[in-house]
């Protein structure tokens, strides 16, 4: 994740190299591992929501722009089933919750509703 963050920050602000930006991002985010009360982190969840919205917007705008610039070789929809699955995997990669599911379930008021929350979140991302 930090490599991707570093590449994005290098593209946005060319003050440092991608590797240096990745190290800065890691240094800032690694501090969160030592927070005892997870509710401190959850107070900043709006940043994740905003980032997800901007991520969707920029990826969509980039795809539309690329299709407009290169209309003949660029296909806007996957032409095979395996390409569809590959595209879906790339989209879902940023939202993969596997490493946080146990903590998420533990912190829920009603853990039995975890499967509903996951279905709704994936449905929202895909559509």
Secondary structure as GFF3:
##gff-version 3
##sequence-region A 1 127
A	DSSP	alpha_helix	2	12	.	.	.	ID=ss1
A	DSSP	alpha_helix	18	30	.	.	.	ID=ss2
A	DSSP	three_ten_helix	31	34	.	.	.	ID=ss3
A	DSSP	alpha_helix	39	42	.	.	.	ID=ss4
A	DSSP	alpha_helix	45	69	.	.	.	ID=ss5
A	DSSP	alpha_helix	81	93	.	.	.	ID=ss6
A	DSSP	alpha_helix	101	107	.	.	.	ID=ss7
A	DSSP	three_ten_helix	111	113	.	.	.	ID=ss8
A	DSSP	alpha_helix	114	126	.	.	.	ID=ss9
###
